[in-house]
């Protein structure tokens, strides 16, 4: 029966990467390194985020 539903299964979006975290990363100075941002996000929000995730946020 689940295969007949129109909705996609699984997550509806990112779990760790909230709007707050994205705003924080984008507002960081351009001179800040990615590992430093990973550490800052971990300290401030208590969420471990991969460095590649931070790089993708900065690229957008």
Secondary structure, DSSP 8 states (H G I E B T S, - for coil): -GGG-SS--S-SS-SS--HHHHHHHHHS-TTS-HHHHHHHHHHHH-----HHHHHHHHH-
